[in-house]
Amino acid sequence: MKIAVIGGGGIGLTCAWRLAQRGARVTLYESRESLGFGATTRAVGALWPPSPLARKPLQNLQRQSLWKFESFINDLLAAVSSVPSDRPTLFTRIGRLELLNSPKAAQRAEEEAAAARSEWPVFIPGKSSMERLSRESVAALFPTLAAPHHGALLCRATAMVLPPLLIGLLRTAAESAGVQIHLRTTVTDLTRPEADVVLITTGAWTSKLLPELPITPAKGQALALQPPPAFSLPHIVKFGPTYLIPREDRILVGSTTEPEAGFDEDPTAAARSDLLARAAAIFPELATAKILDHSAGLRPDAPDHQPIMGKLPNHPNLYVAVGHYKTGIALAPLVSQLMTTLILDRTTPPELLPFLPPDH
């Protein structure tokens, strides 16, 4: 079967690789000069599961995919013939410390931790996947923490991946499996690719190709700061909408959510000031940290932040996997598996039923 994948972000590239592994002849078209440029390589790379008390279809899908992530990384590394020994660590089970803003939040954290202990896999031997920490324990971990809190919820299931490295390895694995990749190639006519099946994975730009799908861009900006001397984070730290992520030689500060920005991809001075102030409200020593990078990307949003995945009605052999918002990287392992089953086996996996395109 000849398959054309339009869009070379994390979802599209992973789907192309998995389809080729199953024997399909896959050609991937990307309009930009590099893969993953729109949202994937602009992501901070934090992979955290939804609360164990949240049980809607998308949240269940996210957890299923994240539980597969480590084996997905192992499959990817096995598919790449040579990996430099000095490359940064691609995937780390780093953990997330979420500061609790009220006694009510602290009580819910106890319930979440109990549910995770009962239902989640154990990722670190001898330690539960989720645990509530007291104010005193948090203070001992972070003596300079300034953000007010009622303790914290520590999620040891949270991990971190390096998106640019991930995209690079996915490209190598896909090409090794036979995927033909065409950069700087914009597809405007869906009948143009000579293929039995066309899979659309065009992210925030989907409505330009398929106006009937309600996918809109939601701009997000993040900073990379040089840590002050003796400053270190053993875990991701989340306070309200702000999170600090230790990555190699920097601290990432994320992020803004700006659906009103449309297709504007430029970083702004206002966001830079806002993110730096938010970081300093958590750890005051970050107020004067050197800004190493300021990036912006466009997340693909859909109504209620629900992705749209499946065969398009009234379009023979046209499939979509779009609208993954802030979870494209996290969902890639499972979504690629489900879309491969749907396309090659002509069977709709039950996990996709809540996300089928309109008019099903």
C-alpha positions in Angstrom: 0.0 0.0 0.0 1.3 3.5 -0.9 0.6 6.0 1.8 1.2 9.8 1.7 1.7 11.5 5.1 1.2 15.2 5.0 2.9 17.0 7.9 6.3 16.2 9.5 5.7 16.9 13.2 6.0 14.3 16.0 2.7 12.6 15.2 3.2 12.5 11.4 6.8 11.3 11.6 6.0 8.6 14.1 3.0 7.4 12.1 5.1 7.3 8.9 7.7 5.2 10.7 5.2 2.7 12.2 3.4 2.4 8.8 6.6 1.7 7.0 7.6 -0.9 9.6 4.4 -2.7 8.7 5.4 -2.8 5.1 3.6 0.3 3.6 5.4 2.4 1.1 5.3 5.8 2.8 6.1 9.3 1.5 6.1 12.2 3.9 5.6 15.8 2.8 6.6 18.7 5.0 6.2 22.3 3.9 9.1 23.6 6.1 12.8 23.3 5.8 13.0 21.0 8.9 10.8 18.4 10.6 8.9 19.2 13.7 9.4 22.9 13.4 5.8 24.0 14.0 5.2 22.7 17.5 7.2 19.5 18.3 10.7 21.0 18.6 9.3 24.1 20.3 7.8 21.9 23.1 9.5 21.8 26.5 9.4 18.0 26.5 7.6 17.4 29.8 5.6 14.2 29.8 3.2 14.0 32.7 0.1 11.8 33.1 -3.3 13.3 33.9 -4.6 12.9 37.4 -5.6 9.3 38.2 -9.0 10.7 39.2 -9.5 12.1 35.7 -11.0 9.3 33.6 -12.3 10.8 30.4 -11.3 9.1 27.1 -8.5 11.5 26.3 -7.0 11.3 29.7 -7.2 7.5 29.6 -5.5 7.7 26.1 -2.7 9.9 27.5 -1.9 7.6 30.3 -1.9 4.5 28.1 0.5 6.2 25.7 2.8 7.5 28.5 3.0 4.0 30.0 4.3 2.9 26.6 6.8 5.7 26.2 9.8 3.9 27.6 9.3 0.9 25.3 8.7 3.3 22.4 12.0 4.9 23.0 13.7 1.5 23.2 12.1 0.5 19.9 13.3 3.8 18.4 16.9 3.4 19.5 16.9 -0.2 18.3 15.8 1.0 14.9 18.7 3.5 14.6 21.8 1.8 13.4 24.2 4.0 15.3 23.7 6.4 18.2 26.6 8.7 19.3 27.8 7.7 22.7 28.1 11.4 23.8 24.5 12.3 22.9 22.3 13.8 25.6 19.9 11.5 27.5 16.8 11.2 25.3 14.3 10.2 28.0 14.5 10.6 31.8 12.0 9.7 34.5 12.5 13.0 36.3 9.3 13.4 38.3 7.1 16.4 38.8 6.6 18.4 42.1 3.3 20.3 41.9 2.9 22.9 44.7 -0.6 22.8 46.3 -2.3 26.1 46.7 -5.0 25.3 49.4 -6.0 22.8 52.0 -8.6 21.6 49.6 -5.9 20.9 46.9 -3.9 19.1 49.6 -6.8 16.8 50.3 -7.4 16.1 46.7 -3.6 15.3 46.4 -4.0 12.6 49.0 -6.8 11.1 47.0 -4.8 11.3 43.8 -1.8 9.6 45.5 -4.0 6.8 46.8 -5.5 6.2 43.4 -2.1 6.2 41.7 -0.7 3.7 44.2 -3.6 1.4 43.5 -3.8 1.7 39.7 -0.6 2.9 38.2 2.6 1.0 37.3 5.6 1.4 39.6 8.3 3.1 37.6 11.0 3.5 40.3 11.5 0.3 42.4 10.6 0.7 46.0 8.9 4.1 45.4 5.2 4.8 44.7 4.3 6.6 41.5 2.7 9.4 43.3 3.1 10.8 46.8 1.9 13.9 48.8 4.8 15.8 50.5 4.4 18.0 53.5 5.4 21.6 53.6 8.4 20.7 55.7 9.5 18.1 53.1 9.2 20.6 50.3 11.2 23.2 52.3 13.9 20.7 52.8 14.1 20.0 49.1 14.0 23.6 48.0 15.3 26.0 50.7 15.0 29.1 48.5 11.4 28.4 47.4 9.3 31.5 47.7 6.0 30.4 46.2 3.3 29.9 48.9 2.0 26.4 49.2 0.4 23.7 51.3 2.8 21.0 50.5 3.2 19.3 47.1 2.2 16.4 45.0 5.2 14.4 43.7 4.5 12.4 40.5 7.3 10.0 39.9 5.7 8.8 36.7 6.4 12.2 35.0 9.2 12.1 32.5 11.1 14.3 30.2 12.1 13.9 26.5 14.4 16.1 24.3 12.1 17.0 21.4 14.8 18.0 18.8 16.8 14.8 19.5 13.6 12.8 19.3 12.7 14.2 15.9 16.2 13.6 14.6 16.1 9.9 15.7 12.6 9.5 14.3 13.7 10.8 11.0 16.7 8.4 10.9 14.4 5.4 11.9 11.8 6.4 9.3 14.2 6.7 6.5 15.9 3.4 7.5 12.4 1.8 7.2 12.0 3.2 3.7 10.1 6.4 4.3 10.7 9.0 1.6 10.8 12.5 3.1 10.2 15.6 1.0 11.0 18.9 2.8 9.9 22.3 1.5 7.0 20.6 -0.2 3.5 22.1 0.3 0.5 20.0 -0.6 -2.6 22.0 -1.5 -4.4 19.4 -3.6 -5.2 16.2 -1.8 -5.6 14.3 -5.0 -2.0 15.2 -6.0 -0.1 12.7 -3.9 -0.1 9.5 -5.9 -1.1 7.2 -3.0 -3.7 4.7 -2.0 -4.2 6.5 1.3 -3.5 10.1 2.5 -2.9 10.8 6.2 -3.2 14.4 7.3 -1.0 15.3 10.3 -0.6 19.1 9.6 -1.1 20.3 13.2 -2.1 23.9 13.6 -2.3 24.5 9.9 -4.9 21.8 9.2 -7.8 24.2 8.5 -5.8 25.6 5.5 -6.0 22.1 3.9 -9.3 20.9 5.4 -11.4 24.0 6.2 -14.2 21.7 7.5 -12.1 20.7 10.5 -12.1 23.1 13.5 -8.4 23.1 14.2 -7.0 26.5 15.3 -3.5 27.6 16.5 -2.7 28.2 20.2 0.6 30.0 20.5 2.9 29.0 23.3 6.1 30.6 24.4 8.8 29.4 26.7 12.2 30.6 28.1 15.5 28.8 28.7 17.4 30.3 31.6 21.0 29.7 32.7 20.8 28.4 36.3 22.5 30.5 38.9 25.5 29.0 40.7 24.5 26.1 43.1 20.9 26.2 41.8 19.5 22.8 40.8 16.1 21.2 40.3 15.8 17.5 41.0 12.3 17.5 39.6 10.0 19.5 37.4 8.4 22.1 39.6 4.8 23.3 38.8 3.1 26.3 40.5 -0.2 27.2 39.0 0.1 27.6 35.2 3.9 27.9 35.4 6.4 25.0 35.3 10.2 24.9 35.6 12.0 22.1 33.8 15.7 21.2 34.3 17.1 20.2 30.9 20.8 19.7 30.4 22.5 23.1 31.2 19.4 25.1 31.5 16.1 25.7 33.2 13.0 25.9 30.9 10.2 28.1 32.0 6.8 27.3 30.4 4.5 28.5 29.2 2.1 30.9 27.7 -1.2 29.9 26.0 -2.2 32.5 23.4 -5.0 31.4 21.0 -5.6 35.0 20.2 -2.2 35.2 18.5 -3.4 33.3 15.4 -0.5 32.2 13.2 2.0 34.6 14.6 5.1 32.5 15.6 7.3 35.3 16.8 8.4 35.5 20.5 7.3 38.7 22.3 8.8 40.9 24.8 5.6 40.8 26.9 5.8 37.1 27.2 9.5 37.1 28.0 8.8 39.5 30.9 5.8 37.6 32.1 7.6 34.2 32.1 10.7 35.6 33.9 8.5 37.2 36.6 6.6 33.9 37.1 9.9 32.0 37.4 11.2 34.5 40.0 7.9 34.2 42.0 8.8 30.6 42.5 12.6 31.0 43.0 13.7 34.6 43.5 17.3 33.9 42.3 15.9 33.3 38.8 15.0 37.0 38.5 18.5 37.8 37.2 19.2 34.6 35.4 20.6 35.0 31.9 18.0 34.2 29.1 19.6 31.6 26.8 16.7 31.2 24.5 13.1 32.4 23.9 11.0 30.2 21.7 7.4 30.2 20.4 5.4 27.4 18.7 1.8 26.9 17.5 -0.1 24.1 19.2 -3.0 22.5 17.2 -6.2 23.1 19.2 -9.7 21.7 18.6 -13.0 22.1 20.4 -12.6 21.1 24.1 -9.0 20.3 23.3 -10.1 16.9 21.9 -8.0 15.5 19.0 -9.6 14.4 15.8 -8.4 11.1 14.5 -9.8 8.6 12.0 -11.1 8.3 8.4 -12.8 11.4 7.1 -16.4 10.7 6.0 -17.2 11.3 2.3 -13.5 11.4 1.6 -12.3 8.0 0.2 -9.0 6.9 1.7 -8.4 10.2 3.5 -7.4 10.0 7.2 -6.5 12.6 9.8 -4.6 12.7 13.1 -4.8 16.3 14.2 -5.7 18.6 17.1 -3.4 17.1 19.8 -2.9 20.5 21.5 -0.2 20.2 24.2 0.0 16.4 24.1 1.3 15.5 20.7 4.6 14.1 21.8 3.1 12.2 24.7 0.4 10.7 22.5 2.7 9.8 19.6 3.5 6.2 20.7 -0.1 5.1 21.0 -1.6 7.3 18.3 0.8 5.9 15.7 -0.1 2.4 16.7 -3.8 3.1 16.5 -3.6 4.9 13.2 -1.5 2.1 11.7 -4.1 -0.5 12.8 -6.9 1.7 11.3 -5.2 2.3 8.0 -3.6 -1.1 7.3 -6.0 -3.5 9.0 -9.1 -1.4 8.1 -10.2 -1.9 11.7 -11.2 1.0 14.0 -9.6 0.5 17.4 -12.1 1.2 20.2 -9.7 3.8 21.7 -10.3 6.0 18.6 -14.1 6.0 18.8 -14.4 9.1 20.9 -12.2 11.1 18.5 -13.5 10.2 15.1 -14.0 13.1 12.7 -17.4 14.9 12.7 -20.4 13.2 11.0 -19.5 9.7 12.1 
